Amino acid sequence: MLAWLKTHPFAVEAFFTRSLVLTFAAPAAEVQALLPAPLVADTWQDEWAFLAVALVETRALRPKGFPAFLGQDFCLVGYRAFVRYVTPAGKRLRGLYILRSETDRRRMVLLGNAFTHYGYAHVDLSLTNTPGGGLAASSRRGNFDVAVGAPDAAVALPAGSPFATWAEARRFAGPLPFTFAVEAERRRVVIVEGVRAHWQPQAVAVARAQVGFLEALPLSKLVLTNAFLLRDVPYSWKKGRTELWHP
């Protein structure tokens, strides 16, 4: 019964008031070492794989169809890897693998760990608007401090980004259609599909990007590649489904 509960057993909906995603590149082989089989790192030019930190202010998270007043309001930090997965039927899916999740609400820690494999932990967390239309986020316990400017079509890519254009960078900004979890002992993959009404991320310049969780991973290099900000997005997730896989 407990294993079944952690497979995202019902559809969920929410509203993202603000969402900021910073994506970092690292050597592909090193990111692959962080992933459970059968997931494979999604790479760029066979050299780089990608990790992202998503900072999201969420409103009215609830089972789909429930009234909004029954939902949970919270802030979330999600640490994700961009991955690919080939189904037993040979279908190729692209999505995210959650390394860790952090939230400012203890109830969300309990609910998140009851119904998903996303590894929720409680941290102090604040997201604040900055003068001029930017956003800042920080957590002492989560060991991060991030600040970005207002969206600007003329902003340059971060120095050292492996991408030549924002169009290339947008491929590794999210959202991706699927989120995966792996139950290794059961050789089972949990697949959750996201559904969005609209998604128009806007490029932003990064003033600060201290992300302690990613910096502590066994990676020889971690390069900021892009940053996107968006606001006011309705979002939902379908009920999770599972597949058996064989090595």
N, C-alpha and C positions, 0 to 999 in steps of 0.2 A: 504494500500500500504506500509506504513512504517513497519508494522508488518511483511509483506512478505519479505521485504528487509533484515530483521535481521535473516532470516532463512538460511544464507549461500547459496544464491540462484543460485550460479554457481560454477563449479569446479575450483580449484586453484592449482597452482604449484609453487615450489620455490626450492632453493638450500641452505642447511644448511652448512655453512663454518665451524662453530664450534658449538657444543652443549654440555652443561654441565648440568646434572640433579642430584640434591641432594634430597633424600627422607627421610622424618622424620616420625616416628611412634608417635601416640598419642592414648589415651584411646578411644576405639571404640565408646562408647556412646557419647563422647564429639564431635568426628568428625561427627557422624550421626546428631547431633543437628545443624551442619552447612549446611546440605544438604536439598534441597527441595524434597518433595514427587514428584514422586515415586522412586527417586534414593535411593539406599542403600549402605552404606559404605562397601567396599571390605575389609575383615578382615583377620587376621592371628591368628590362635589358639583362636578365639573368644574373644581375648583380645585387639588386636591392630588394628587400622585403619591407613591409610597412606596419608600424604600430601607431595607434591613435589614442588620444585622450579626449573624451567627449564630456563637456560640462553642460548639464541640462537642468533647466528649471521646469519642473513638471507639475501640472495641475490636473486634479480629478482623475488620477489613475484608478481604474476600476474594471471589473469584468464587463465585457462588451454587452450593452443593453441596459446596464444598471444606471440609475439617475446619477448625475454628476455630483450631487451633494454627498453621496456615499463614497466618493473617491478620495484618494490620498494626495496631498500636496507635499512635495519634497524637492530637494536638489540632489542631483546625482553626478558622480564622476565615474565614467566607465573607461577601462583600459582594454583595448581591443587589438587583435591582429587581423589583418586582411588575409583571407584564406580562400582556397578552392577545395571542393569536394566532389568526387565522382560517385554517383549512386550505383547500387548493384545493377541497375538497368542501363548504366552507361551514360546517364545524363550528367552534364557538368554544371555545377552550381557554384556561384561566387557569393561570399558572404563574410561574416565576422566571427571570430572566436573570442569570447570574453575571458581575459586573464584575471580580472578583479573588478569589483564594483564597490563604490563607497557612497554613502548617503548621510544626510544630516538628521534623519528620522529613524529612531530605533525600531519603530513598528515596521518600516520598510525593510530593515535588516531581517526581521523575523519572517515577514511575508516573502521577501525575495529569496531567502534561503530555503523556505518551505516549498516554493513552487518552481524554482529554477536551479541551475548549476552555476550561477553567475558570481558566486563568492562575495556576498555583500558584507561590508564592515561599516561600523559607525565612525564618522569623523566629524569634527567641526568644519563647517563649510559655509562660505558666503559668496554670492554672486552679486555684484553691484554695477550699476551703470556709471560710467565716467564722463566727465565733461566732454562735449563734442560728439557724443554718440557711441563711445567705445564701451568695453566691458572688462571688468576685473574679477578674478576669482582667486580665493586663497584658502588654505587649510594648514594649520600648524601640525595637527596630527597626521594629516595626509601628506605633508611635506611637499606642497606645491604652491606656486605663486605665479599666476598667469595674468597678463594684461594685453589687450589689443585695442587698436584704434577703431574709428568708425569705418564702416564699409566704404570702399573707394575703388572704382573700376580701374584706376591708374596705379594702384599699389603694385610694387614689384614683388616677385617671388622672394622668399627668404634666401639669404646668401648661402651658397653651397647646395641648394636644392638640386636634385638630379633631373628635375623637369625643366624643359625649355619654355613652356607656356602654361598659363593657368588652365587651359583646356586639358592638357596632359595631367596636371595636378588634380583636376576635378575627379579623375577616375579613382583616386585614392583619398576621397574626402567623405564618402558616405552620403546618404545611407546606402547600404547594399541590400539586396532583396532578402537575404537569409542571415539568421544567426544560428550558430551550431554549438552544441555541447556534445561531449563524448563520455559515455559510460564504459570505460575500458574493460571492467570486469565482466560486463555483459556483452561486450563487443557490439555496442549499440550507439547510434548517432541520433541525437535529438535535433530536429530541424524546426525552426520557428520562422515563419514568413511575415515580414512587416508590410503594412499598407499605409500609404500616405496620400492625403488629398492634394497637397501641393508641396513642393520643396524647392526653394530658390536660394541656395546658399550664396553669400556675398563674401568676396575676398577681403581680408583685413590684414593690416600690418601688425606684427607682434612686437610689443615693447619688452615684455618679460615672458620667459617660458621655462620656469623651474618646475620639473615634474619628477619628484623624487622616486616614485615607483618605477618608472621607466629607466631612470638613471641608475637604479640599483640592479637592474637585470644584467646577466653576463653577456654584455655586448661590447665589442671593441670600438664601435662607432655608433653615434646616434645623431642624425642630422635632421633639423626641422625642414620640412618640405613644403608645407602649405598650412593655411589657417582660414577657416570659413565660419561666418556668423549668420544665424538666421533667427527669425522671431515668428511667433504666432502660427504654429503648425499643428493641425489636428493629426493624430497618428494612432494606428492600431496594429495589433499583432494577432495573427490567426492562432488557433489552437495548435500546440506543438504536435509533431508526428515523429515517429521513430522508425529507424531502419537498422537491420542487422548488417554487419559488415564482416568480411573474412580477410585475414592478412594474406 
